[in-house]
Amino acid sequence: MIEKTFVEHGVKMVELENLLRKELNKAGFTKTEIMKTPLVTRIMVSVVRPSLAIGKSGQNIKQLTKTLKRSFALE
């Protein structure tokens, strides 16, 4: 049964990676790291052009955060 949870976690990671790759294609998405703490889940995204990923006044990153919260039930 524990194998099933590892497989589900792996599938979720691949889906997250694909979503980020699609959303941050123009910014030059390279990799992602996930750090889970008791309070929040932090997703660190590496991009070539951070200004495109963040957007004007942080609009792009706020929209991406909302999308991730809704799609993957993250805090």
PAVO-914240 format. One record per residue (C-alpha): x, y, z; residue in three letters. Coordinates in steps of 0.2 Angstrom, whole numbers, plus 5000, padded with zeros to 4 digits. Layout:
// PAVO-914240
XYZALA;...
***
This chain:
// PAVO-914240
500050005000MET;501450125003ILE;502050104985GLU;500350184980LYS;500750344989THR;502450354982PHE;501750334964VAL;500350464967GLU;501650584974HIS;502750554958GLY;501250584947VAL;500750744956LYS;502550804954MET;502550774935VAL;500950864933GLU;501651014943LEU;503151014932GLU;502151014916ASN;501051154922LEU;502551264927LEU;503451224911ARG;501851274901LYS;501551434911GLU;503351484911LEU;503951444894ASN;504351614889LYS;505351644905ALA;506451504901GLY;505951374914PHE;507351264919THR;506951164936LYS;505851164951THR;506151124969GLU;504851094982ILE;505051115001MET;503751065013LYS;503651135030THR;502351115043PRO;501551285039LEU;501751305020VAL;502351225005THR;503751324996ARG;503951294977ILE;505651364971MET;505651394952VAL;507251424942SER;507051524926VAL;508251614914VAL;507251774914ARG;506451814931PRO;505651974926SER;504551884914LEU;504051754927ALA;503651884940ILE;502852014928GLY;502352194931LYS;502052224950SER;502052034952GLY;500452004942GLN;501051844934ASN;501751764949ILE;500151804959LYS;499151724945GLN;500251574945LEU;500051554964THR;498151554962LYS;498251424949THR;499351314959LEU;498251334975LYS;496751284965ARG;497451144955SER;498551054968PHE;497651104984ALA;499251194991LEU;499451325004GLU;
***
